[in-house]
Amino acid sequence: MLGVFTAFGLSASAGLNAYIPLLVVALLAKFTDLLTLRPPWDALESWWIIGLLVVLSLIEFFADKVPAVNHINDLIQTFIRPTAGAIAFAASANVITDVHPVLSLGLGLLVAGGVHAVKTLAVRPAVTATTGGAGNVPVSIAEDVVSTIFSILAVVVPVVIACLLVLITAYIIWRWYRKAKRLNTV
């Protein structure tokens, strides 16, 4: 079940930046046990794919910081970000076995597409209009930072929550045991 939360977080993050969540998934799957990718998604762990994602991340990063180019980039990304969200959703944390592949791809597409639509059709035009375009670079950097942090948290927080649940359960049992022991000694 935690994999579904991870999948939603990663696909939402892809709505802000297409390649960061995929790169996070690829690196975490390659170097940690936090994510286990199953075929065909395990292709993300390939050094070629990781290298390609790094290059594409850099291209998107710099293209989004240049006036006028950022609008063209957003137009191109209208097709890429929802696709990246669908891949991130389907690939992450055993979701492909828990949810039908078509449903997982569709949900990822809708979540990433929705975030991208809000960013492109509401947030960015408002920033451009209110700052005369001067706010686009800081907002773009903030989007990249949020996408990176949100991608990492989408994977790590479900693990942290599971650990906290174990600790809380152990604490409750320990308190109950102490109370029962104290009542028996009186």
Phi, psi and omega in degrees: 000324180297331178298329179293318177296319176301315182298317178296318179297316180293320180289325175296319178297324178294337176292336177271318180212120188296324192263336181300310180298322178294322178293319177298314179300314181298313182291318179294322178291325182287320190249353181226175174259011180292327179232135173238112181269135178258158179303141003271359186290342179295349175298337178297338181279353180295141178299327178296316180291318178300315177299316178298318179295324177296313180298313180295324177298317179294318178298313180295320180302309184285325179295328182282352182260350183262125179303146182074315177294326181296328178289321176294318177301315179298324178295314178296317183292346177301331178265329186279315184299313177298324177294317177298321177297321178295318179294315180298319180296311184290328185279334192280135166041060172062016181296327183299335178269338182270330184233142179305137183305321181293319178294317181294319177296317179296317179296317178298320178298315181292317181295308180296320178296322178294315178296316179298319180297316179297317180298311187282324186263341183238304188291305184297316177298324178294319178296316180297316182292321185276338182245003183065025179091348182291336182273353184295319181293310178298323178293320178297318177296318178298320178298318179295318179295315179297318179299318180294310181297316181295323178296315180294315180296326180300329179271317188281320185300317177301325177292317178297318179298317178298318178296318178297320178298319178296315180296317179296317178297317178297319179296316179297316178297318179298315178297317180297318178297315179298318180294317179295321179293319180295320179292326180285335180275345180276000000 
